[in-house]
Amino acid sequence: MRESNSISMIRIFLYGVMALFLAGSIINCGGGGSSSGPAQAKAQTALIQDYVAKHGTMVDTSLADFYVADEQPSIAAAIQKTIAEYIAGGGLEKLQNATFDFSNLQITVVGEKEDYVEDSPTKIFKVIVSGSYIIKQGNNTETIQADETIIFAAVDNTWKVTEKINPWS
């Protein structure tokens, strides 16, 4: 049971990493208006790190805010379930203090389409994540292989992860 939770957490984590990276890339390529440069890149990096930490551990309820509105309740429920399991198993503190190294993670945008999200036409992006990343929990370090496809949408000028909307299927 613990192994399948790890795989689910990894999959959710990778979806989030890709969404935030692509959002930062699009903003840095001109989609963010007149503010650009090192300060914006630093802000995007901080946002991505926050999201990755929340996705990698699944113990922060604010993670649900990174998803489209229709999917937030199911993500919130998954987070609550994970928190309860780790409280029962005594591993919650390790997850809350986990660190990540993404230096070997490659992110590639492989598609862009428009679809309806929350009753509005919205740009949808398809991203492939490959390579690997390292998660460290206490004295335990693990390298995770990444080979995932992530789809996200721009909703009200904010990039949101979606697991249900896929105009390529």
JOMO-V499545 format. One record per pair of residues at least 24 apart in sequence whose C-alpha atoms are under 8 Angstrom apart, sorted by the first residue. I is the first residue (numbers start at 1). GAP is how many residues later the second one is. D is the distance in Angstrom with one decimal. If there is no record, write none. Layout:
# JOMO-V499545
((I & GAP & D) (I & GAP & D))
This chain:
# JOMO-V499545
((5 & 77 & 7.9) (9 & 46 & 7.0) (9 & 47 & 6.2) (9 & 48 & 7.0) (9 & 49 & 6.6) (10 & 45 & 7.8) (10 & 46 & 6.3) (11 & 137 & 7.5) (12 & 43 & 6.1) (12 & 44 & 7.6) (13 & 39 & 6.2) (13 & 41 & 7.8) (13 & 42 & 4.2) (13 & 43 & 4.8) (13 & 44 & 7.9) (14 & 38 & 7.9) (14 & 41 & 7.7) (14 & 42 & 8.0) (14 & 115 & 7.3) (14 & 132 & 7.6) (14 & 134 & 7.0) (14 & 136 & 7.6) (15 & 133 & 7.6) (15 & 134 & 7.5) (15 & 135 & 5.0) (15 & 136 & 7.4) (15 & 146 & 7.0) (16 & 35 & 6.6) (16 & 36 & 6.5) (16 & 39 & 6.5) (16 & 50 & 7.8) (16 & 134 & 7.9) (16 & 145 & 6.5) (17 & 31 & 6.7) (17 & 34 & 7.0) (17 & 35 & 5.6) (18 & 89 & 6.8) (18 & 109 & 6.6) (18 & 110 & 7.7) (18 & 111 & 6.7) (18 & 132 & 6.3) (19 & 108 & 7.9) (19 & 131 & 7.1) (19 & 132 & 7.2) (19 & 133 & 5.8) (19 & 140 & 7.0) (19 & 141 & 7.0) (19 & 142 & 6.0) (20 & 27 & 7.5) (20 & 28 & 5.4) (20 & 31 & 7.4) (20 & 139 & 7.3) (21 & 27 & 6.5) (21 & 86 & 7.8) (22 & 87 & 7.5) (22 & 105 & 7.8) (23 & 136 & 6.0) (53 & 45 & 7.5) (53 & 46 & 7.2) (53 & 47 & 7.3) (57 & 38 & 5.4) (57 & 39 & 6.7) (57 & 41 & 7.2) (58 & 24 & 6.5) (58 & 25 & 7.4) (59 & 24 & 5.4) (59 & 33 & 7.6) (59 & 36 & 7.2) (59 & 37 & 6.7) (66 & 93 & 7.7) (66 & 94 & 5.4) (66 & 95 & 6.3) (67 & 93 & 4.8) (67 & 94 & 4.7) (67 & 95 & 6.1) (68 & 85 & 7.8) (68 & 87 & 7.5) (68 & 92 & 5.3) (68 & 93 & 6.2) (68 & 94 & 6.1) (69 & 49 & 7.7) (70 & 48 & 7.8) (71 & 91 & 7.2) (71 & 92 & 7.8) (71 & 93 & 7.9) (94 & 43 & 5.5) (94 & 44 & 6.1) (95 & 42 & 6.4) (97 & 40 & 6.8) (97 & 41 & 7.7) (98 & 37 & 6.8) (98 & 38 & 5.5) (98 & 39 & 4.6) (98 & 40 & 7.1) (99 & 36 & 5.8) (99 & 37 & 5.2) (99 & 38 & 6.8) (100 & 33 & 7.1) (100 & 34 & 5.5) (100 & 35 & 4.6) (100 & 36 & 6.3) (101 & 32 & 5.7) (101 & 33 & 5.0) (101 & 34 & 6.6) (102 & 30 & 7.3) (102 & 31 & 4.8) (102 & 32 & 6.7) (103 & 30 & 7.0) (104 & 27 & 5.7) (104 & 28 & 5.4) (104 & 29 & 5.9) (105 & 24 & 7.0) (105 & 25 & 6.0) (105 & 26 & 4.7) (105 & 27 & 5.2) (105 & 28 & 6.0) (105 & 41 & 7.4) (106 & 24 & 5.1) (106 & 25 & 5.7) (113 & 54 & 7.2) (114 & 53 & 7.9) (115 & 52 & 6.8) (117 & 36 & 7.6) (117 & 38 & 7.3) (117 & 48 & 7.9) (122 & 31 & 6.5) (122 & 32 & 6.0) (122 & 33 & 6.7) (123 & 30 & 5.8) (123 & 31 & 5.8) (124 & 27 & 6.9) (124 & 28 & 5.7) (124 & 29 & 4.5) (124 & 30 & 6.9) (124 & 43 & 7.9) (125 & 26 & 5.6) (125 & 27 & 5.5) (125 & 28 & 6.4) (126 & 24 & 5.9) (126 & 25 & 4.7) (126 & 26 & 7.0) (127 & 24 & 6.3))
